Amino acid sequence: MNIELTAHFYFKGSGKKKTIMWIEDNPRLQQKEKDSDKVIREIPLTADEVKQEYRRLFTKHKNEGKSITLEDTTKMVHVIDLTDIRNIELTSREVEADAVQTDLCTE
């Protein structure tokens, strides 16, 4: 199962909005052994759970003054300075399995 996410980033001051859409390919949460990198099991995530994880990550990075890098469905890379963001609207939905995966990186 793939999850399509859409984020609307609203900038402080100008009120401008930037919309980015990306796909998470078969998202899973890994449960690891204590004090080890050995994976005990993987738990598939629903669209709502993936959205919650990204919301948590965006909030954490904003509080730490970090930027995020997202690759959208057209392969364009976007760097967003979260300290310039006033509000984020995030939506998610399940999509067909032939979609492309993207990774989230911090700057």
C-alpha positions as CSV (number, residue, x, y, z in Angstrom):
1,M,0.0,0.0,0.0
2,N,1.3,3.4,-0.9
3,I,0.3,6.7,0.8
4,E,0.0,10.0,-1.1
5,L,0.7,13.0,1.1
6,T,-0.1,16.7,0.3
7,A,1.3,19.5,2.4
8,H,0.2,23.1,2.1
9,F,2.9,25.3,3.7
10,Y,1.7,28.8,4.6
11,F,4.5,31.4,5.0
12,K,4.7,34.0,7.8
13,G,4.1,37.6,6.7
14,S,3.5,37.2,3.0
15,G,0.7,34.6,3.5
16,K,2.0,32.8,0.3
17,K,1.3,29.1,0.1
18,K,3.4,26.3,-1.3
19,T,1.9,22.9,-2.0
20,I,3.9,19.8,-2.3
21,M,2.6,16.3,-3.1
22,W,4.7,13.1,-2.5
23,I,4.3,9.3,-2.2
24,E,5.4,7.0,0.6
25,D,6.0,3.5,-0.7
26,N,4.7,0.8,1.7
27,P,5.4,2.8,4.9
28,R,6.2,0.6,7.9
29,L,7.2,1.2,11.5
30,Q,10.2,-0.9,12.6
31,Q,10.3,-2.3,16.1
32,K,13.9,-3.0,17.1
33,E,15.5,-5.0,19.8
34,K,16.6,-2.9,22.8
35,D,20.2,-1.6,22.4
36,S,20.4,-3.2,18.9
37,D,19.6,-2.4,15.3
38,K,18.1,-5.8,14.8
39,V,14.5,-5.5,13.6
40,I,12.0,-7.6,15.5
41,R,9.0,-6.8,13.4
42,E,7.6,-4.3,10.9
43,I,4.2,-2.8,11.3
44,P,2.4,-1.4,8.2
45,L,1.1,2.2,8.7
46,T,-2.2,3.6,7.6
47,A,-2.6,6.9,5.7
48,D,-3.6,8.6,9.0
49,E,-0.7,7.2,10.9
50,V,1.8,8.3,8.2
51,K,0.2,11.8,8.3
52,Q,0.6,11.9,12.1
53,E,4.3,10.9,11.8
54,Y,5.0,13.6,9.3
55,R,3.1,16.2,11.4
56,R,5.2,15.2,14.4
57,L,8.4,15.4,12.3
58,F,7.5,18.8,10.8
59,T,6.7,20.2,14.3
60,K,10.0,18.8,15.8
61,H,12.1,20.3,13.0
62,K,10.3,23.6,13.2
63,N,10.9,23.8,16.9
64,E,14.6,22.9,16.3
65,G,14.9,25.6,13.6
66,K,15.6,23.1,10.8
67,S,14.7,22.9,7.1
68,I,13.2,19.9,5.4
69,T,13.9,18.5,1.9
70,L,11.0,16.8,0.0
71,E,11.1,15.3,-3.4
72,D,7.6,15.6,-5.0
73,T,5.9,13.3,-7.5
74,T,7.5,15.1,-10.4
75,K,11.0,14.5,-9.0
76,M,11.4,18.2,-8.1
77,V,13.3,18.7,-4.8
78,H,11.9,21.4,-2.4
79,V,13.8,22.8,0.5
80,I,11.5,24.4,3.1
81,D,12.8,26.4,6.0
82,L,10.2,25.5,8.6
83,T,11.0,28.6,10.7
84,D,9.4,30.7,7.9
85,I,6.2,28.7,8.1
86,R,3.1,29.9,9.9
87,N,0.9,26.9,9.3
88,I,0.9,23.5,7.6
89,E,-2.1,21.6,6.3
90,L,-1.4,18.0,5.7
91,T,-3.6,15.4,4.0
92,S,-3.0,11.7,3.2
93,R,-4.7,9.0,1.2
94,E,-4.0,5.4,-0.1
95,V,-3.0,5.1,-3.7
96,E,-2.1,2.4,-6.2
97,A,1.1,0.4,-5.6
98,D,3.0,1.6,-8.7
99,A,3.7,5.0,-7.3
100,V,7.2,6.4,-6.6
101,Q,8.8,6.6,-3.1
102,T,10.4,9.7,-1.7
103,D,12.6,10.3,1.3
104,L,12.5,13.0,3.9
105,C,15.8,14.6,4.8
106,T,16.8,17.3,7.2
107,E,19.2,20.2,6.4
